[in-house]
């Protein structure tokens, strides 16, 4: 789970590609790739940001291509993505 790459729906339906730092039943804490490496090395970094589980989706290469074609992320078709599944442990 830690380090899984996901697509998150941020404010204004902006799509962001991030990594999971930690998850609970209701909240998924995400970080950027750079901050993930920093925290993993035990160095001081930015605090992970919590997203509601329903706003976290499995990483999808087609979605990433769509994001690259429309950098604002607001044209992403969220219905084509699958929600990231929380797994305890």
Helices and strands as residue ranges (DSSP letters): E 5-9, G 11-13, E 15-23, E 27-31, H 33-40, E 49-52, G 53-55, E 56-58, H 61-69, G 78-80
